[in-house]
Amino acid sequence: MEAILFVGIQASGKSTFYKERFFNSHLRISNDLLKTKNREKLMFALCFDTGMPLVIDNTNASKEVRARYIALLKEQGYRIKCYYFKSDLERSLEWNDQRQGAECIPRAGIFSTHKRLEIPSPDEGFDELFYVDWIGGQRVVKEWNSEV
């Protein structure tokens, strides 16, 4: 069973990446989508009961938040991959400005998440860790390098 955990500030491309890479194979668990912890709990239960692969599509900005997910997923026998999205504040603000309606995040929220973002580490318990960058107008996924 596979679980994927995204890490990155708002408007860094996480949800788009999910749609491009995992929409047809993994259930998306997202605070934006589910709105409450109770709904999140129910979705996890569904995945655990069925062995369904999942993607946690939140900012997951702190080690503390990630540790809760990692412990829960390991307890259920999931293999965990982490994708860290390069958190380029200027680009994220630009992408956010292109959003419409409720998808547009208040700038203060993006600044706040950027300020408290802790870059993930293999020591946190991930089975695999990847770095997602935006180069030449394309998303590029690289294996984790400690110099990231």
TABELMO-V378091 format. One record per backbone hydrogen bond with DSSP energy under -1.0 kcal/mol. NH is the residue of the N-H (numbers start at 0). CO is the residue of the C=O. Records with the same first field share a line. If there is no record, write none. Layout:
NH=CO, CO
//
This chain:
2=78
3=53
4=80
5=55
6=82
7=58
16=12
17=13
18=14
19=15
20=16
21=17
22=17
24=21
25=21
26=52
28=54
33=29
34=30
39=35
40=36
41=37
42=38
43=39
44=40
45=41
46=42
47=43
48=44
49=45
50=46
51=46
53=1
54=26
55=3
56=28
57=55
65=61
66=62
67=63
68=64
69=65
70=66
71=67
72=68
73=69
74=70
75=71
76=73
77=72
78=0
80=2
81=127
82=4
83=129
84=6
85=131
87=85
91=87
92=88
93=89
94=90
95=91
96=92
98=95
102=99
103=100
108=105
109=105
110=106
111=107
112=108
113=109
114=110
115=111
117=60
123=120
124=121
126=79
127=79
129=81
130=141
131=83
132=139
134=137
137=134
139=132
141=130
143=128
147=144
//
